Amino acid sequence: MKILIISYYAPPLNAIPAMRGFSLAKILAKNYEVHIITRRWSGNENTWEEMKESSEGEVEIKKLNKVFIHYLPYIKVDESNILPNKVRLVYDWFKGRYNKETDTHQFYKYTKRLMELNDYKYLFATSTPLNIISLASKLSHQFKVPYIADFRDLHNHLILKKNKETNFKNKIELFFLKRYLRNNLKSSMLVTAVNDPISSFIQKLIKNIPVEVVLNGFEANLFDSLNKVNSPKFEITIIGTLYPAQNIDILLYGFKRFIEKFNDNTIEFNFIGTASIPSIKAHIEKELPFHQVNITPKIKRKDALLKGKRASVLFYAAWPGFKGVYSGKIFEYLGLKRNILIAPGDNDVIDNLISETKSGKVANTSNEVYIILSKWYTEWIKNGKLQYNGVGIDKYTRENQYQKIVDYL
């Protein structure tokens, strides 16, 4: 039997969204032949603008055991419009056009032909972009193939933001979003969502269709294969992007005080991949003008994970203004089995996850950051390493999360 997965993002793109559909494909390939439809990627895309660029050429099909990845040429969408921005937005919502800047309906002709030539048992589509759901709904209806709709994100400013505005624009946007989802999910066999708030929101719209929470996770085999290297330095590392909307000053001010207190060459701060947003890079350089601080562009995922594996501490800033936002990175941190420092916390799922797994500490002030790092550094100086007390980590492998889908099928 065969399964078809449609995902705008896929390897070799070096980004967390690329792993959602691909990891599921590898797990399903134990029992099925799996085909993935995606766009062509070079693997060198580092910014959002680069992820929207054209990638022309012939269709390329790569086979990995029982997984076939179809890389399709992609034409960048012309985002210019003669209509005023607000008018255009409402018109697009009315017409059911979402995330037009990444247009998966370009995949329709090729996917239609592929479905004519193959007998697929199931169809799976992972969003974002949101337009991939209407594409899957159209194909499912046309070929009478049951489909699963998966949501990694869903209008977070309307659904996940804690103190969201209830202005007229948001009410209109929410009205059309609900209409779009009802129309395109009514024929789905199952809906999966990356967190509870999105799951609950969808469940209220389509009460007769099962909705499952399938978290992001880490790939057990990949993370188990990483060599454990004890660094000669006390390395404090982030892997991935920090965004302007996050409050990173709590981290930076705590780091600054720590460096000034323990001005030692055995200390090293690594911001791996953080240089992909120039404003963030500039801000870090301004606040931490020390030789112990390294800021890099994105590097290959395996190399980044190896750097995380050798770190004493992995750090990240949560999203306190939103509910249910785990970030894909936190699960990779669990897989690396290193002490985690979250600052600020979110008083929500991240704080609960760190507490449940006993995998690190949460700080909500720069002074707390300084105190936690000081204690860990003192332990590291004394013992040459930090003790790691994490428990229940295997629950968050992609294999265990995706087992919900496997069981359902």
ChimeraX attribute file (.defattr): number of C-alpha atoms within 10 A of each C-alpha:
attribute: neighborCount
match mode: 1-to-1
recipient: residues
	/A:1	11
	/A:2	18
	/A:3	23
	/A:4	26
	/A:5	22
	/A:6	27
	/A:7	25
	/A:8	24
	/A:9	26
	/A:10	26
	/A:11	18
	/A:12	16
	/A:13	20
	/A:14	21
	/A:15	20
	/A:16	18
	/A:17	20
	/A:18	17
	/A:19	23
	/A:20	23
	/A:21	24
	/A:22	22
	/A:23	18
	/A:24	20
	/A:25	25
	/A:26	18
	/A:27	18
	/A:28	22
	/A:29	19
	/A:30	12
	/A:31	13
	/A:32	16
	/A:33	18
	/A:34	28
	/A:35	25
	/A:36	25
	/A:37	26
	/A:38	23
	/A:39	25
	/A:40	24
	/A:41	22
	/A:42	11
	/A:43	14
	/A:44	14
	/A:45	17
	/A:46	18
	/A:47	11
	/A:48	10
	/A:49	9
	/A:50	10
	/A:51	19
	/A:52	16
	/A:53	16
	/A:54	15
	/A:55	17
	/A:56	14
	/A:57	11
	/A:58	10
	/A:59	13
	/A:60	12
	/A:61	13
	/A:62	12
	/A:63	11
	/A:64	10
	/A:65	11
	/A:66	17
	/A:67	23
	/A:68	18
	/A:69	23
	/A:70	20
	/A:71	22
	/A:72	22
	/A:73	18
	/A:74	22
	/A:75	15
	/A:76	14
	/A:77	13
	/A:78	8
	/A:79	7
	/A:80	7
	/A:81	8
	/A:82	6
	/A:83	10
	/A:84	8
	/A:85	11
	/A:86	10
	/A:87	9
	/A:88	13
	/A:89	15
	/A:90	16
	/A:91	13
	/A:92	15
	/A:93	18
	/A:94	17
	/A:95	11
	/A:96	19
	/A:97	16
	/A:98	21
	/A:99	14
	/A:100	15
	/A:101	14
	/A:102	21
	/A:103	21
	/A:104	25
	/A:105	15
	/A:106	15
	/A:107	20
	/A:108	15
	/A:109	10
	/A:110	14
	/A:111	21
	/A:112	13
	/A:113	10
	/A:114	15
	/A:115	17
	/A:116	11
	/A:117	9
	/A:118	12
	/A:119	14
	/A:120	20
	/A:121	15
	/A:122	19
	/A:123	23
	/A:124	24
	/A:125	26
	/A:126	26
	/A:127	22
	/A:128	22
	/A:129	21
	/A:130	27
	/A:131	21
	/A:132	25
	/A:133	29
	/A:134	22
	/A:135	20
	/A:136	29
	/A:137	24
	/A:138	15
	/A:139	19
	/A:140	20
	/A:141	13
	/A:142	11
	/A:143	13
	/A:144	13
	/A:145	21
	/A:146	19
	/A:147	26
	/A:148	23
	/A:149	23
	/A:150	26
	/A:151	23
	/A:152	21
	/A:153	18
	/A:154	20
	/A:155	14
	/A:156	16
	/A:157	14
	/A:158	17
	/A:159	18
	/A:160	21
	/A:161	17
	/A:162	14
	/A:163	11
	/A:164	14
	/A:165	12
	/A:166	11
	/A:167	8
	/A:168	9
	/A:169	12
	/A:170	14
	/A:171	13
	/A:172	14
	/A:173	16
	/A:174	17
	/A:175	13
	/A:176	18
	/A:177	20
	/A:178	14
	/A:179	14
	/A:180	21
	/A:181	17
	/A:182	14
	/A:183	14
	/A:184	18
	/A:185	22
	/A:186	15
	/A:187	19
	/A:188	22
	/A:189	19
	/A:190	21
	/A:191	25
	/A:192	23
	/A:193	25
	/A:194	22
	/A:195	22
	/A:196	19
	/A:197	18
	/A:198	23
	/A:199	19
	/A:200	15
	/A:201	15
	/A:202	23
	/A:203	16
	/A:204	9
	/A:205	15
	/A:206	19
	/A:207	10
	/A:208	11
	/A:209	16
	/A:210	14
	/A:211	22
	/A:212	20
	/A:213	20
	/A:214	24
	/A:215	23
	/A:216	26
	/A:217	29
	/A:218	28
	/A:219	19
	/A:220	16
	/A:221	10
	/A:222	11
	/A:223	19
	/A:224	11
	/A:225	8
	/A:226	15
	/A:227	10
	/A:228	12
	/A:229	11
	/A:230	13
	/A:231	15
	/A:232	12
	/A:233	19
	/A:234	24
	/A:235	21
	/A:236	23
	/A:237	25
	/A:238	27
	/A:239	25
	/A:240	23
	/A:241	19
	/A:242	21
	/A:243	14
	/A:244	11
	/A:245	8
	/A:246	14
	/A:247	16
	/A:248	20
	/A:249	17
	/A:250	19
	/A:251	24
	/A:252	19
	/A:253	18
	/A:254	21
	/A:255	22
	/A:256	16
	/A:257	17
	/A:258	21
	/A:259	21
	/A:260	10
	/A:261	11
	/A:262	12
	/A:263	12
	/A:264	12
	/A:265	11
	/A:266	14
	/A:267	18
	/A:268	18
	/A:269	23
	/A:270	21
	/A:271	22
	/A:272	22
	/A:273	21
	/A:274	22
	/A:275	21
	/A:276	20
	/A:277	17
	/A:278	11
	/A:279	12
	/A:280	17
	/A:281	18
	/A:282	13
	/A:283	14
	/A:284	20
	/A:285	14
	/A:286	10
	/A:287	13
	/A:288	19
	/A:289	10
	/A:290	15
	/A:291	10
	/A:292	16
	/A:293	18
	/A:294	17
	/A:295	18
	/A:296	15
	/A:297	16
	/A:298	23
	/A:299	16
	/A:300	14
	/A:301	16
	/A:302	13
	/A:303	12
	/A:304	16
	/A:305	21
	/A:306	16
	/A:307	19
	/A:308	24
	/A:309	24
	/A:310	23
	/A:311	26
	/A:312	24
	/A:313	24
	/A:314	26
	/A:315	23
	/A:316	25
	/A:317	24
	/A:318	26
	/A:319	23
	/A:320	20
	/A:321	17
	/A:322	20
	/A:323	22
	/A:324	21
	/A:325	22
	/A:326	21
	/A:327	18
	/A:328	20
	/A:329	19
	/A:330	23
	/A:331	21
	/A:332	22
	/A:333	24
	/A:334	27
	/A:335	22
	/A:336	24
	/A:337	22
	/A:338	23
	/A:339	24
	/A:340	26
	/A:341	25
	/A:342	22
	/A:343	28
	/A:344	25
	/A:345	22
	/A:346	22
	/A:347	16
	/A:348	17
	/A:349	20
	/A:350	23
	/A:351	20
	/A:352	14
	/A:353	16
	/A:354	21
	/A:355	14
	/A:356	13
	/A:357	15
	/A:358	17
	/A:359	21
	/A:360	23
	/A:361	19
	/A:362	25
	/A:363	21
	/A:364	16
	/A:365	16
	/A:366	22
	/A:367	17
	/A:368	18
	/A:369	25
	/A:370	22
	/A:371	15
	/A:372	18
	/A:373	19
	/A:374	16
	/A:375	11
	/A:376	18
	/A:377	23
	/A:378	13
	/A:379	14
	/A:380	16
	/A:381	14
	/A:382	10
	/A:383	10
	/A:384	15
	/A:385	18
	/A:386	18
	/A:387	13
	/A:388	14
	/A:389	12
	/A:390	18
	/A:391	13
	/A:392	11
	/A:393	18
	/A:394	16
	/A:395	13
	/A:396	21
	/A:397	22
	/A:398	22
	/A:399	21
	/A:400	19
	/A:401	19
	/A:402	23
	/A:403	16
	/A:404	14
	/A:405	17
	/A:406	14
	/A:407	7
	/A:408	9
	/A:409	11
